Amino acid sequence: MEKEIVVIIGGPGTGKTTIIDNLLSKGYCCYPEVSREIISEAQKQGIEQLFLEKPLLFSELLLEGRKKQYQNAKNEPHKTVFLDRGIPDVLAYMHYIGDSYPSFFDQACRDHNYDRIFILPPWEEIYVSDDERYENFEQAKLIYNHLVETYQKYGYNLIEVPKGTVEERSNFILSQLSI
């Protein structure tokens, strides 16, 4: 059985988590975004914006979490596993803030290959800020551009998910896969 690891990416507030939750409700194997857990843990320790205060530490924690998700996904008994963001997202965000990172970040992107990448475009009508999402919509569009550039740098063909209801977007993704 050929394993397919599928990543759903996009700037903040584009509906990634909502689609992941919808796919999960349909019985698909899905892994959540790891950054919310890291942000929440940092806030419990009194660090309000870990990404802004210690971007390299935050990115290293994300990188480790996403590498672990990748390995866990590889070991899943399911044929298809969906991930809310992938390893190249870490580099895209570092590019966005203009920060440098050690070479092992780049190597992690080269060592962990995904089968399909679905990208959600910026969508102002559904964009909402919350306790973990500090970016405004203009910043979300810039992040989207960095995501496109970073994933393409690693040779990925990005499949853009059209705007629509959660059901329509989920069905579009499923229709592109061999499941």
KEBALUM-389005 format. One record per residue (C-alpha): residue number from 1; residue in three letters; x, y, z. Coordinates in nm, 3 decimals, decimal comma, always signed. Example, Ala and Ser with C-alpha at 12.3 -4.5 7.8 and 13.67 -1.06 7.14 Angstrom:
REM residues 2
+-----+-----+---------+---------+---------+
|   i |  aa |       x |       y |       z |
+-----+-----+---------+---------+---------+
|   1 | ala |  +1,230 |  -0,450 |  +0,780 |
|   2 | ser |  +1,367 |  -0,106 |  +0,714 |
+-----+-----+---------+---------+---------+
REM end
This chain:
REM residues 179
+-----+-----+---------+---------+---------+
|   i |  aa |       x |       y |       z |
+-----+-----+---------+---------+---------+
|   1 | met |  +0,000 |  +0,000 |  +0,000 |
|   2 | glu |  +0,146 |  +0,334 |  -0,109 |
|   3 | lys |  +0,137 |  +0,596 |  +0,168 |
|   4 | glu |  +0,029 |  +0,947 |  +0,071 |
|   5 | ile |  +0,115 |  +1,237 |  +0,301 |
|   6 | val |  -0,092 |  +1,540 |  +0,206 |
|   7 | val |  -0,025 |  +1,887 |  +0,343 |
|   8 | ile |  -0,272 |  +2,173 |  +0,355 |
|   9 | ile |  -0,100 |  +2,511 |  +0,364 |
|  10 | gly |  -0,192 |  +2,876 |  +0,338 |
|  11 | gly |  -0,146 |  +3,201 |  +0,521 |
|  12 | pro |  -0,315 |  +3,260 |  +0,855 |
|  13 | gly |  -0,694 |  +3,256 |  +0,855 |
|  14 | thr |  -0,750 |  +3,079 |  +0,523 |
|  15 | gly |  -0,948 |  +2,785 |  +0,665 |
|  16 | lys |  -0,681 |  +2,516 |  +0,701 |
|  17 | thr |  -0,789 |  +2,399 |  +1,046 |
|  18 | thr |  -1,157 |  +2,406 |  +0,950 |
|  19 | ile |  -1,087 |  +2,182 |  +0,650 |
|  20 | ile |  -0,869 |  +1,948 |  +0,860 |
|  21 | asp |  -1,152 |  +1,924 |  +1,116 |
|  22 | asn |  -1,399 |  +1,848 |  +0,835 |
|  23 | leu |  -1,177 |  +1,574 |  +0,693 |
|  24 | leu |  -1,134 |  +1,433 |  +1,043 |
|  25 | ser |  -1,514 |  +1,422 |  +1,086 |
|  26 | lys |  -1,530 |  +1,217 |  +0,764 |
|  27 | gly |  -1,297 |  +0,959 |  +0,916 |
|  28 | tyr |  -0,969 |  +1,063 |  +0,752 |
|  29 | cys |  -0,643 |  +1,057 |  +0,944 |
|  30 | cys |  -0,546 |  +1,418 |  +1,014 |
|  31 | tyr |  -0,274 |  +1,584 |  +1,218 |
|  32 | pro |  -0,339 |  +1,931 |  +1,365 |
|  33 | glu |  -0,122 |  +2,241 |  +1,340 |
|  34 | val |  +0,153 |  +2,214 |  +1,604 |
|  35 | ser |  +0,211 |  +2,588 |  +1,646 |
|  36 | arg |  -0,103 |  +2,648 |  +1,851 |
|  37 | glu |  +0,017 |  +2,397 |  +2,110 |
|  38 | ile |  +0,362 |  +2,563 |  +2,123 |
|  39 | ile |  +0,210 |  +2,912 |  +2,150 |
|  40 | ser |  -0,031 |  +2,803 |  +2,421 |
|  41 | glu |  +0,248 |  +2,639 |  +2,623 |
|  42 | ala |  +0,466 |  +2,952 |  +2,594 |
|  43 | gln |  +0,176 |  +3,171 |  +2,709 |
|  44 | lys |  +0,133 |  +2,949 |  +3,016 |
|  45 | gln |  +0,500 |  +3,026 |  +3,090 |
|  46 | gly |  +0,439 |  +3,401 |  +3,056 |
|  47 | ile |  +0,573 |  +3,446 |  +2,701 |
|  48 | glu |  +0,291 |  +3,618 |  +2,519 |
|  49 | gln |  +0,430 |  +3,605 |  +2,160 |
|  50 | leu |  +0,705 |  +3,342 |  +2,144 |
|  51 | phe |  +0,730 |  +3,379 |  +1,764 |
|  52 | leu |  +0,798 |  +3,753 |  +1,801 |
|  53 | glu |  +1,011 |  +3,737 |  +2,118 |
|  54 | lys |  +1,225 |  +3,432 |  +2,034 |
|  55 | pro |  +1,165 |  +3,347 |  +1,669 |
|  56 | leu |  +1,450 |  +3,098 |  +1,634 |
|  57 | leu |  +1,345 |  +2,902 |  +1,944 |
|  58 | phe |  +0,985 |  +2,903 |  +1,827 |
|  59 | ser |  +1,091 |  +2,785 |  +1,481 |
|  60 | glu |  +1,313 |  +2,510 |  +1,623 |
|  61 | leu |  +1,021 |  +2,382 |  +1,833 |
|  62 | leu |  +0,797 |  +2,391 |  +1,525 |
|  63 | leu |  +1,055 |  +2,213 |  +1,313 |
|  64 | glu |  +1,087 |  +1,933 |  +1,570 |
|  65 | gly |  +0,710 |  +1,904 |  +1,603 |
|  66 | arg |  +0,658 |  +1,885 |  +1,229 |
|  67 | lys |  +0,938 |  +1,631 |  +1,181 |
|  68 | lys |  +0,774 |  +1,416 |  +1,449 |
|  69 | gln |  +0,436 |  +1,451 |  +1,275 |
|  70 | tyr |  +0,594 |  +1,343 |  +0,947 |
|  71 | gln |  +0,746 |  +1,030 |  +1,105 |
|  72 | asn |  +0,418 |  +0,949 |  +1,281 |
|  73 | ala |  +0,229 |  +0,996 |  +0,953 |
|  74 | lys |  +0,468 |  +0,756 |  +0,779 |
|  75 | asn |  +0,385 |  +0,494 |  +1,042 |
|  76 | glu |  +0,007 |  +0,537 |  +1,026 |
|  77 | pro |  -0,190 |  +0,238 |  +0,901 |
|  78 | his |  -0,399 |  +0,476 |  +0,687 |
|  79 | lys |  -0,325 |  +0,510 |  +0,317 |
|  80 | thr |  -0,364 |  +0,890 |  +0,328 |
|  81 | val |  -0,265 |  +1,125 |  +0,609 |
|  82 | phe |  -0,348 |  +1,496 |  +0,609 |
|  83 | leu |  -0,124 |  +1,750 |  +0,783 |
|  84 | asp |  -0,215 |  +2,105 |  +0,881 |
|  85 | arg |  +0,107 |  +2,271 |  +0,753 |
|  86 | gly |  +0,443 |  +2,113 |  +0,668 |
|  87 | ile |  +0,811 |  +2,160 |  +0,742 |
|  88 | pro |  +0,874 |  +2,424 |  +0,469 |
|  89 | asp |  +0,619 |  +2,648 |  +0,646 |
|  90 | val |  +0,881 |  +2,704 |  +0,915 |
|  91 | leu |  +1,128 |  +2,844 |  +0,661 |
|  92 | ala |  +0,860 |  +3,052 |  +0,490 |
|  93 | tyr |  +0,779 |  +3,224 |  +0,819 |
|  94 | met |  +1,149 |  +3,282 |  +0,890 |
|  95 | his |  +1,180 |  +3,440 |  +0,543 |
|  96 | tyr |  +0,871 |  +3,650 |  +0,619 |
|  97 | ile |  +1,028 |  +3,802 |  +0,932 |
|  98 | gly |  +1,367 |  +3,833 |  +0,761 |
|  99 | asp |  +1,543 |  +3,605 |  +1,009 |
| 100 | ser |  +1,818 |  +3,358 |  +0,930 |
| 101 | tyr |  +1,822 |  +2,996 |  +1,041 |
| 102 | pro |  +2,073 |  +2,712 |  +1,068 |
| 103 | ser |  +2,132 |  +2,485 |  +0,768 |
| 104 | phe |  +1,956 |  +2,193 |  +0,938 |
| 105 | phe |  +1,625 |  +2,371 |  +0,868 |
| 106 | asp |  +1,693 |  +2,348 |  +0,494 |
| 107 | gln |  +1,810 |  +1,988 |  +0,531 |
| 108 | ala |  +1,488 |  +1,895 |  +0,712 |
| 109 | cys |  +1,290 |  +2,021 |  +0,411 |
| 110 | arg |  +1,502 |  +1,808 |  +0,179 |
| 111 | asp |  +1,481 |  +1,496 |  +0,401 |
| 112 | his |  +1,102 |  +1,499 |  +0,451 |
| 113 | asn |  +0,906 |  +1,486 |  +0,126 |
| 114 | tyr |  +0,532 |  +1,524 |  +0,101 |
| 115 | asp |  +0,318 |  +1,374 |  -0,175 |
| 116 | arg |  +0,067 |  +1,654 |  -0,233 |
| 117 | ile |  +0,046 |  +2,016 |  -0,127 |
| 118 | phe |  -0,287 |  +2,198 |  -0,128 |
| 119 | ile |  -0,270 |  +2,573 |  -0,078 |
| 120 | leu |  -0,551 |  +2,796 |  +0,040 |
| 121 | pro |  -0,537 |  +3,152 |  -0,098 |
| 122 | pro |  -0,588 |  +3,460 |  +0,120 |
| 123 | trp |  -0,959 |  +3,521 |  +0,175 |
| 124 | glu |  -1,046 |  +3,842 |  +0,356 |
| 125 | glu |  -1,412 |  +3,752 |  +0,411 |
| 126 | ile |  -1,326 |  +3,459 |  +0,640 |
| 127 | tyr |  -1,011 |  +3,605 |  +0,800 |
| 128 | val |  -1,032 |  +3,635 |  +1,180 |
| 129 | ser |  -0,761 |  +3,716 |  +1,435 |
| 130 | asp |  -0,748 |  +3,524 |  +1,763 |
| 131 | asp |  -0,518 |  +3,470 |  +2,063 |
| 132 | glu |  -0,262 |  +3,274 |  +1,859 |
| 133 | arg |  -0,297 |  +3,464 |  +1,529 |
| 134 | tyr |  -0,148 |  +3,811 |  +1,560 |
| 135 | glu |  -0,112 |  +3,895 |  +1,189 |
| 136 | asn |  -0,345 |  +4,131 |  +1,008 |
| 137 | phe |  -0,485 |  +4,044 |  +0,665 |
| 138 | glu |  -0,211 |  +4,231 |  +0,473 |
| 139 | gln |  +0,053 |  +4,034 |  +0,663 |
| 140 | ala |  -0,137 |  +3,712 |  +0,593 |
| 141 | lys |  -0,109 |  +3,786 |  +0,218 |
| 142 | leu |  +0,268 |  +3,838 |  +0,250 |
| 143 | ile |  +0,301 |  +3,508 |  +0,437 |
| 144 | tyr |  +0,104 |  +3,337 |  +0,160 |
| 145 | asn |  +0,358 |  +3,467 |  -0,095 |
| 146 | his |  +0,647 |  +3,336 |  +0,116 |
| 147 | leu |  +0,476 |  +2,996 |  +0,143 |
| 148 | val |  +0,437 |  +2,974 |  -0,236 |
| 149 | glu |  +0,800 |  +3,073 |  -0,291 |
| 150 | thr |  +0,938 |  +2,835 |  -0,028 |
| 151 | tyr |  +0,740 |  +2,527 |  -0,133 |
| 152 | gln |  +0,821 |  +2,588 |  -0,499 |
| 153 | lys |  +1,189 |  +2,619 |  -0,408 |
| 154 | tyr |  +1,171 |  +2,258 |  -0,281 |
| 155 | gly |  +1,008 |  +2,143 |  -0,604 |
| 156 | tyr |  +0,647 |  +2,114 |  -0,495 |
| 157 | asn |  +0,356 |  +2,162 |  -0,733 |
| 158 | leu |  +0,096 |  +2,357 |  -0,535 |
| 159 | ile |  -0,270 |  +2,277 |  -0,592 |
| 160 | glu |  -0,481 |  +2,583 |  -0,515 |
| 161 | val |  -0,807 |  +2,507 |  -0,336 |
| 162 | pro |  -1,089 |  +2,727 |  -0,467 |
| 163 | lys |  -1,291 |  +2,942 |  -0,227 |
| 164 | gly |  -1,621 |  +2,788 |  -0,126 |
| 165 | thr |  -1,793 |  +2,619 |  +0,164 |
| 166 | val |  -1,591 |  +2,390 |  +0,389 |
| 167 | glu |  -1,765 |  +2,095 |  +0,228 |
| 168 | glu |  -1,683 |  +2,217 |  -0,124 |
| 169 | arg |  -1,320 |  +2,278 |  -0,034 |
| 170 | ser |  -1,284 |  +1,940 |  +0,137 |
| 171 | asn |  -1,448 |  +1,764 |  -0,158 |
| 172 | phe |  -1,214 |  +1,943 |  -0,400 |
| 173 | ile |  -0,913 |  +1,813 |  -0,207 |
| 174 | leu |  -1,053 |  +1,459 |  -0,193 |
| 175 | ser |  -1,135 |  +1,466 |  -0,566 |
| 176 | gln |  -0,768 |  +1,536 |  -0,644 |
| 177 | leu |  -0,650 |  +1,231 |  -0,449 |
| 178 | ser |  -0,663 |  +0,862 |  -0,527 |
| 179 | ile |  -0,876 |  +0,775 |  -0,221 |
+-----+-----+---------+---------+---------+
REM end
